[in-house]
Amino acid sequence: MSSVSTDRLQNARAIFLRHSGILRTRDALREGIHPEILYRMRDLGHIQALSRGLYRLADQPEPGQPDILTVCKRSPAAVICMISALSHHGITTQIPHAVDIALPRGSEPPRIQYPPVNIYWTVPHIFAEGIQEVPIDGHSLRIYSPERCIVDVFRHRNKIGLDTALEALRLYRERLPLQTDTLLNLARACRVESILTPYLQSTL
């Protein structure tokens, strides 16, 4: 391999490292990595595919939450929600069997074959309510706050079960600082205040 090729590979590696070791193909090309270099890195085993069009440096630590990381990188507009978010916050005993994400209605759905994804289409005026930026595997990803998660599971209680929503509220009350005003303001914005309030009062 020529010294020029070696330099280009090293430069490409440096670009990956600036992005915590993970890049989509389109982002790698935009950052100046030539397709030939990207595929050379793959063929040499320097990078591995996390999903179609998403690569990670092979010598970096394995992601602790690869499914969430993959989905967020493939769909940057998405916000982790529902059971996936409850699990991250430690306020459910449910085991996520897919990555739950929220997207504003009318946006482009992600084309992800794996991991499995559940999409919750949300009206734009409440989509941004309760979004947090949290570090996951060295990347800053968007996830709904515990309070927004509680509101959402009550909104979707007919789909996921009232027992799941009640358990989340109980564990939230036991394990996290209770933010009553925030919770009720979000419930009001999402039009479930009258549904959530009696259950919240019963836990106080």
CORQUI-V812218 format. One record per residue. N is the residue number from 0. RES is the residue in three letters. PSI is psi in degrees with one decimal (* if undefined). Layout:
{{N RES PSI} {N RES PSI}}
This chain:
{{0 MET 134.5} {1 SER 160.5} {2 SER -33.6} {3 VAL -45.0} {4 SER -40.4} {5 THR -42.3} {6 ASP -41.1} {7 ARG -37.5} {8 LEU -41.4} {9 GLN -39.8} {10 ASN -40.2} {11 ALA -39.8} {12 ARG -41.0} {13 ALA -36.8} {14 ILE -43.4} {15 PHE -43.8} {16 LEU -33.5} {17 ARG -20.5} {18 HIS 31.8} {19 SER 29.7} {20 GLY 3.3} {21 ILE 133.4} {22 LEU 143.2} {23 ARG 154.7} {24 THR -46.2} {25 ARG -36.6} {26 ASP -37.1} {27 ALA -43.1} {28 LEU -40.9} {29 ARG -32.1} {30 GLU -4.3} {31 GLY 6.9} {32 ILE 119.5} {33 HIS 143.2} {34 PRO -38.3} {35 GLU -39.6} {36 ILE -40.8} {37 LEU -46.2} {38 TYR -29.6} {39 ARG -43.3} {40 MET -41.6} {41 ARG -46.6} {42 ASP -31.0} {43 LEU -7.1} {44 GLY 13.6} {45 HIS -29.7} {46 ILE 154.5} {47 GLN 148.3} {48 ALA 123.9} {49 LEU -34.1} {50 SER 173.8} {51 ARG 121.7} {52 GLY 14.5} {53 LEU 123.2} {54 TYR 151.3} {55 ARG 150.0} {56 LEU 127.9} {57 ALA -26.5} {58 ASP 6.6} {59 GLN 158.1} {60 PRO 143.2} {61 GLU 137.2} {62 PRO 141.0} {63 GLY -27.9} {64 GLN 68.9} {65 PRO -34.5} {66 ASP -47.5} {67 ILE -43.5} {68 LEU -43.5} {69 THR -48.2} {70 VAL -43.0} {71 CYS -35.9} {72 LYS -34.8} {73 ARG -25.0} {74 SER 77.7} {75 PRO -22.8} {76 ALA -12.2} {77 ALA 156.2} {78 VAL 129.5} {79 ILE 132.9} {80 CYS -176.1} {81 MET -134.1} {82 ILE -38.9} {83 SER -41.8} {84 ALA -41.5} {85 LEU -42.9} {86 SER -42.6} {87 HIS -40.5} {88 HIS -6.6} {89 GLY 31.0} {90 ILE 38.3} {91 THR 153.6} {92 THR -0.5} {93 GLN 143.9} {94 ILE 118.4} {95 PRO 129.8} {96 HIS -0.7} {97 ALA 167.5} {98 VAL 118.2} {99 ASP 125.3} {100 ILE 149.6} {101 ALA 140.8} {102 LEU 147.6} {103 PRO 141.0} {104 ARG 137.5} {105 GLY -8.2} {106 SER 169.0} {107 GLU 125.1} {108 PRO 144.2} {109 PRO 143.9} {110 ARG 84.0} {111 ILE 116.6} {112 GLN -33.9} {113 TYR 139.0} {114 PRO 165.8} {115 PRO 145.1} {116 VAL 135.7} {117 ASN 125.0} {118 ILE 129.3} {119 TYR 105.1} {120 TRP 128.9} {121 THR 139.7} {122 VAL 140.7} {123 PRO -33.4} {124 HIS -13.8} {125 ILE -2.9} {126 PHE -42.9} {127 ALA -6.0} {128 GLU 122.8} {129 GLY 15.7} {130 ILE 133.5} {131 GLN 149.8} {132 GLU 117.9} {133 VAL 147.1} {134 PRO 123.2} {135 ILE 115.6} {136 ASP 39.0} {137 GLY 3.8} {138 HIS 144.5} {139 SER 111.7} {140 LEU 156.1} {141 ARG 130.5} {142 ILE 147.8} {143 TYR 146.1} {144 SER 161.7} {145 PRO -39.7} {146 GLU -42.5} {147 ARG -36.4} {148 CYS -43.7} {149 ILE -45.9} {150 VAL -43.9} {151 ASP -39.9} {152 VAL -27.4} {153 PHE -33.9} {154 ARG -37.8} {155 HIS 28.0} {156 ARG -30.4} {157 ASN -23.9} {158 LYS -43.5} {159 ILE -13.1} {160 GLY 134.5} {161 LEU -34.1} {162 ASP -40.1} {163 THR -41.6} {164 ALA -43.1} {165 LEU -39.5} {166 GLU -42.7} {167 ALA -42.3} {168 LEU -42.5} {169 ARG -45.8} {170 LEU -35.5} {171 TYR -45.8} {172 ARG -35.3} {173 GLU -33.1} {174 ARG -19.2} {175 LEU 157.0} {176 PRO 129.6} {177 LEU 119.1} {178 GLN 77.2} {179 THR -46.6} {180 ASP -45.0} {181 THR -44.1} {182 LEU -46.6} {183 LEU -35.2} {184 ASN -41.7} {185 LEU -40.7} {186 ALA -38.6} {187 ARG -43.7} {188 ALA -34.2} {189 CYS 4.4} {190 ARG 39.6} {191 VAL 17.9} {192 GLU -43.6} {193 SER -25.8} {194 ILE -44.1} {195 LEU -38.5} {196 THR -48.6} {197 PRO -38.5} {198 TYR -37.4} {199 LEU -43.9} {200 GLN -33.4} {201 SER -16.8} {202 THR -10.7} {203 LEU *}}
